Amino acid sequence: MVKFDIKNLNIWFGSTQALKDVSMQVLPNEILSIIGPSNSGKTTFLRMLNRLNDLNSHFKMNGDVWFDDEDIKKIDVELLRRKIGMVFALPLPLPLSIFDNVAYGMKMAGINNKKTIKAGVENALMRAYLWEEVKDRMDESAFKLSGGQQQRLCIARTLAVEPEVILFDEPCSGLDPISTAKVEDAMVKLKEKYTIVLVTNNVKQAARVGDRTAFFLSGELIELDKTEKIFTVPQDKRTDGYIRGKFG
């Protein structure tokens, strides 16, 4: 059983080809780290998994992408995005209280029972490693939280709607080392229940948390293997060069 099965994927934005003939699988309950220099296609690949690229009027794609044995093009897009949540590089809390930020997605999904919402909010904050820091501040504005706390709040908001997959697009790019460590700890714990795809420009982060790592370059998948192998005995000299900081 695989979570995503991708075959011969090509993506264009207008006349610019962003991904070229990518074939790979994402496995259940793994953290798949995706590394590569800027403009290598990492974020385009990530946004393809829950069809966020569709919002771009110049987007065009061919190839096969299957999610849990279903063609993602045939899955209702709202349902797909509920199953495949996304956490962005910059935390984007809503102009609401801490509690209402996490409850927002549940209410949008039609959950109205106050006890259910309260339990769901608390559970999501615990899984995002944030509950102990905010349990006495639930009515405060989310904007009063630090950057690292805001990012974990966004993770909690994603978790509250019970997705199956969480996509992380450089979630620690603006965070200090302590906040980064807390987000990474949360990711490692979350893979027990969720499948995680992490795009990161920090190769050390990919090495720390990834079960497998994919290296993208100029829109092509150059190499995909167990993280330990990618970082010790890569098969392609371009992978080795990128990891060693020779370019990128």
DRENFI-5688 format. One record per residue (C-alpha): residue number from 1; y, x, z; residue in three letters. Coordinates in steps of 0.001 Angstrom, whole numbers, always signed. Layout:
! DRENFI-5688
[NUM,[Y,X,Z],ALA];
...
//
This chain:
! DRENFI-5688
[1,[+0,+0,+0],MET];
[2,[+3441,+1320,-940],VAL];
[3,[+6839,-134,-46],LYS];
[4,[+8569,+745,-3319],PHE];
[5,[+6887,+1730,-6570],ASP];
[6,[+9363,+3090,-9117],ILE];
[7,[+8339,+3973,-12670],LYS];
[8,[+10410,+5416,-15517],ASN];
[9,[+13714,+4340,-13983],LEU];
[10,[+16860,+4949,-16028],ASN];
[11,[+20331,+3861,-14923],ILE];
[12,[+23635,+3955,-16794],TRP];
[13,[+27199,+3100,-15871],PHE];
[14,[+28777,+2498,-19243],GLY];
[15,[+27802,+5471,-21402],SER];
[16,[+27131,+7773,-18425],THR];
[17,[+23492,+8108,-17441],GLN];
[18,[+23189,+8387,-13659],ALA];
[19,[+19381,+8487,-13318],LEU];
[20,[+16901,+9798,-15877],LYS];
[21,[+13254,+8712,-16009],ASP];
[22,[+12665,+8689,-12234],VAL];
[23,[+9147,+7823,-11053],SER];
[24,[+8264,+7896,-7357],MET];
[25,[+6993,+5853,-4429],GLN];
[26,[+8401,+5097,-990],VAL];
[27,[+5725,+4673,+1676],LEU];
[28,[+5766,+2225,+4606],PRO];
[29,[+7048,+3495,+7969],ASN];
[30,[+8269,+6824,+6670],GLU];
[31,[+11670,+8465,+6627],ILE];
[32,[+12224,+9590,+3056],LEU];
[33,[+15118,+12067,+2928],SER];
[34,[+16954,+12383,-381],ILE];
[35,[+18942,+15575,-948],ILE];
[36,[+20875,+17066,-3835],GLY];
[37,[+24411,+18105,-4802],PRO];
[38,[+27225,+15651,-5588],SER];
[39,[+26679,+13536,-8705],ASN];
[40,[+22917,+14081,-8605],SER];
[41,[+22152,+10339,-8481],GLY];
[42,[+21215,+10056,-4793],LYS];
[43,[+23474,+7132,-3888],THR];
[44,[+22825,+5374,-7199],THR];
[45,[+19103,+5538,-6403],PHE];
[46,[+19687,+4206,-2884],LEU];
[47,[+21889,+1316,-4040],ARG];
[48,[+19315,+421,-6676],MET];
[49,[+16773,-364,-3947],LEU];
[50,[+18688,-3432,-2775],ASN];
[51,[+20511,-4092,-6040],ARG];
[52,[+24000,-3133,-4920],LEU];
[53,[+24523,-1444,-8294],ASN];
[54,[+24413,-4936,-9817],ASP];
[55,[+27957,-5462,-8498],LEU];
[56,[+29236,-2934,-11067],ASN];
[57,[+29901,-4681,-14391],SER];
[58,[+29087,-1461,-16315],HIS];
[59,[+25651,-1068,-14691],PHE];
[60,[+22564,-1043,-16920],LYS];
[61,[+18988,-226,-15957],MET];
[62,[+15523,-62,-17431],ASN];
[63,[+12171,+832,-15938],GLY];
[64,[+10089,-803,-13209],ASP];
[65,[+10988,-1147,-9537],VAL];
[66,[+8514,-2983,-7324],TRP];
[67,[+9121,-3894,-3683],PHE];
[68,[+6003,-5010,-1792],ASP];
[69,[+4314,-5635,-5160],ASP];
[70,[+7195,-7812,-6426],GLU];
[71,[+9596,-6961,-9232],ASP];
[72,[+12976,-6594,-7468],ILE];
[73,[+14737,-8152,-10466],LYS];
[74,[+12856,-11389,-9737],LYS];
[75,[+13551,-11509,-5988],ILE];
[76,[+16512,-13620,-4846],ASP];
[77,[+19232,-11017,-4241],VAL];
[78,[+20336,-12458,-863],GLU];
[79,[+16763,-12449,+390],LEU];
[80,[+16276,-8918,-948],LEU];
[81,[+19350,-7629,+900],ARG];
[82,[+18216,-9312,+4092],ARG];
[83,[+14911,-7465,+3827],LYS];
[84,[+16568,-4199,+2778],ILE];
[85,[+19588,-3451,+4968],GLY];
[86,[+22078,-668,+4364],MET];
[87,[+24184,+1555,+6614],VAL];
[88,[+27077,+3296,+4871],PHE];
[89,[+28725,+6684,+5331],ALA];
[90,[+31747,+5277,+7141],LEU];
[91,[+31097,+2746,+9897],PRO];
[92,[+32477,-648,+8896],LEU];
[93,[+32681,-2806,+12028],PRO];
[94,[+34058,-6299,+11574],LEU];
[95,[+37352,-7233,+13324],PRO];
[96,[+35347,-9002,+16025],LEU];
[97,[+33933,-8279,+19467],SER];
[98,[+30971,-5945,+19904],ILE];
[99,[+28735,-8966,+20533],PHE];
[100,[+29972,-10914,+17511],ASP];
[101,[+29566,-7899,+15217],ASN];
[102,[+25851,-7779,+15926],VAL];
[103,[+25444,-11566,+15981],ALA];
[104,[+27241,-12001,+12647],TYR];
[105,[+24235,-11464,+10384],GLY];
[106,[+22025,-13695,+12509],MET];
[107,[+24542,-16538,+12301],LYS];
[108,[+24889,-16009,+8546],MET];
[109,[+21105,-16300,+8305],ALA];
[110,[+21314,-19735,+9932],GLY];
[111,[+20345,-18843,+13500],ILE];
[112,[+22384,-21009,+15895],ASN];
[113,[+20431,-21008,+19158],ASN];
[114,[+22591,-19167,+21712],LYS];
[115,[+19623,-17777,+23679],LYS];
[116,[+17990,-16496,+20497],THR];
[117,[+21230,-14859,+19358],ILE];
[118,[+21863,-13258,+22766],LYS];
[119,[+18324,-11852,+22919],ALA];
[120,[+18562,-10631,+19316],GLY];
[121,[+21886,-8869,+19929],VAL];
[122,[+20591,-7139,+23056],GLU];
[123,[+17375,-6081,+21343],ASN];
[124,[+19217,-4716,+18288],ALA];
[125,[+21634,-2716,+20451],LEU];
[126,[+18711,-1247,+22395],MET];
[127,[+16976,-170,+19197],ARG];
[128,[+20223,+1406,+17962],ALA];
[129,[+20476,+3416,+21215],TYR];
[130,[+23777,+1723,+22090],LEU];
[131,[+22986,-942,+24714],TRP];
[132,[+23529,+1204,+27806],GLU];
[133,[+26958,+2271,+26534],GLU];
[134,[+28258,-1223,+25693],VAL];
[135,[+26383,-3752,+27858],LYS];
[136,[+29461,-4253,+30075],ASP];
[137,[+31901,-4304,+27141],ARG];
[138,[+30403,-6956,+24864],MET];
[139,[+33644,-8963,+24596],ASP];
[140,[+35756,-5932,+23668],GLU];
[141,[+36852,-5270,+20099],SER];
[142,[+34384,-3134,+18135],ALA];
[143,[+37352,-977,+17107],PHE];
[144,[+37568,+349,+20682],LYS];
[145,[+34263,+2161,+20192],LEU];
[146,[+34116,+5809,+19118],SER];
[147,[+33138,+6663,+15545],GLY];
[148,[+29569,+7470,+16567],GLY];
[149,[+29292,+4252,+18567],GLN];
[150,[+30685,+2253,+15648],GLN];
[151,[+28014,+3726,+13380],GLN];
[152,[+25266,+2761,+15840],ARG];
[153,[+26859,-698,+16080],LEU];
[154,[+26499,-1023,+12293],CYS];
[155,[+22849,+15,+12626],ILE];
[156,[+22395,-2678,+15305],ALA];
[157,[+24044,-5260,+13031],ARG];
[158,[+21562,-4358,+10303],THR];
[159,[+18607,-4511,+12707],LEU];
[160,[+19600,-7914,+14095],ALA];
[161,[+18525,-9692,+10896],VAL];
[162,[+15078,-8042,+11098],GLU];
[163,[+14913,-6173,+7778],PRO];
[164,[+11835,-4313,+6574],GLU];
[165,[+13715,-1359,+5100],VAL];
[166,[+16896,+436,+6201],ILE];
[167,[+18888,+2472,+3690],LEU];
[168,[+21182,+5140,+5143],PHE];
[169,[+23896,+6574,+2883],ASP];
[170,[+25112,+9767,+4602],GLU];
[171,[+25422,+7928,+7944],PRO];
[172,[+26489,+11027,+9888],CYS];
[173,[+28977,+12536,+7441],SER];
[174,[+31960,+11776,+9689],GLY];
[175,[+30277,+12245,+13062],LEU];
[176,[+30273,+15044,+15616],ASP];
[177,[+26980,+16820,+16478],PRO];
[178,[+26302,+14725,+19614],ILE];
[179,[+26803,+11419,+17769],SER];
[180,[+24724,+12740,+14867],THR];
[181,[+21861,+13568,+17230],ALA];
[182,[+21941,+10024,+18659],LYS];
[183,[+21809,+8463,+15183],VAL];
[184,[+18926,+10782,+14221],GLU];
[185,[+17055,+9889,+17429],ASP];
[186,[+17485,+6216,+16580],ALA];
[187,[+16161,+6783,+13037],MET];
[188,[+13030,+8593,+14221],VAL];
[189,[+12272,+5779,+16670],LYS];
[190,[+13010,+3059,+14111],LEU];
[191,[+10442,+4312,+11598],LYS];
[192,[+7724,+2939,+13898],GLU];
[193,[+8755,-513,+12694],LYS];
[194,[+10817,+76,+9537],TYR];
[195,[+10760,+2061,+6326],THR];
[196,[+13813,+4331,+6107],ILE];
[197,[+15421,+5967,+3078],VAL];
[198,[+18089,+8503,+4006],LEU];
[199,[+20572,+10049,+1590],VAL];
[200,[+22136,+13104,+3192],THR];
[201,[+24205,+16101,+2135],ASN];
[202,[+23018,+17881,+5279],ASN];
[203,[+19778,+19652,+4350],VAL];
[204,[+19155,+20503,+8000],LYS];
[205,[+19279,+16803,+8834],GLN];
[206,[+16766,+16084,+6067],ALA];
[207,[+14499,+18772,+7524],ALA];
[208,[+14854,+17393,+11068],ARG];
[209,[+14059,+13736,+10432],VAL];
[210,[+12343,+13384,+7038],GLY];
[211,[+8613,+12858,+6684],ASP];
[212,[+8996,+13517,+2964],ARG];
[213,[+11975,+14837,+1031],THR];
[214,[+13073,+14209,-2550],ALA];
[215,[+15401,+16622,-4359],PHE];
[216,[+17622,+15131,-7059],PHE];
[217,[+19642,+17172,-9560],LEU];
[218,[+21808,+15840,-12420],SER];
[219,[+20131,+12432,-12253],GLY];
[220,[+16579,+13766,-12293],GLU];
[221,[+13972,+13823,-9545],LEU];
[222,[+13093,+17509,-9434],ILE];
[223,[+10618,+17505,-6571],GLU];
[224,[+9159,+15184,-3928],LEU];
[225,[+6800,+16380,-1226],ASP];
[226,[+6215,+16556,+2507],LYS];
[227,[+9405,+17816,+4120],THR];
[228,[+7713,+20876,+5587],GLU];
[229,[+6504,+21951,+2131],LYS];
[230,[+9868,+21290,+457],ILE];
[231,[+11612,+23517,+2996],PHE];
[232,[+9045,+26311,+3146],THR];
[233,[+7212,+26484,-191],VAL];
[234,[+9110,+24391,-2776],PRO];
[235,[+7456,+24250,-6184],GLN];
[236,[+10675,+24404,-8217],ASP];
[237,[+13129,+27302,-8025],LYS];
[238,[+16046,+24860,-8288],ARG];
[239,[+14901,+23167,-5074],THR];
[240,[+14655,+26565,-3392],ASP];
[241,[+18120,+27519,-4635],GLY];
[242,[+19712,+24331,-3333],TYR];
[243,[+18057,+24583,+92],ILE];
[244,[+19175,+28200,+409],ARG];
[245,[+22756,+27217,-430],GLY];
[246,[+22950,+29053,-3748],LYS];
[247,[+24621,+26003,-5325],PHE];
[248,[+25680,+22472,-4417],GLY];
//
